[in-house]
Amino acid sequence: MPGSSESSRLERLMEVWGEEDRELRELRRRRVDQEYLASLPLKLQEAVKLYMETGDVRLAQELSGLPLDEFVEVLRRARVWAG
């Protein structure tokens, strides 16, 4: 079947990406400074947690209400930014 090989490659690629996402999520969870996270206003806590779970910096930044550079600084201080 001609499409079968292509489909298999795409499935394998999706598996690899999924595994990388899981590894990065676990790394962010382990590295977070819980004290700093708890000291943040609730809205920022939720934005940082969203980033930790999804890795979607733009969505989390929009939720935070901060400009991107300020939100990235919050992520750095929380020890979850790897960029």
Secondary structure, 3 states (H helix, E strand, C coil): CHHHHHHHHHHHHHHHHHHHHHHHHHHHHHHCCHHHHHHCCHHHHHHHHHHHHHCCHHHHHHHHCCCHHHHHHHHHHCCCCCC
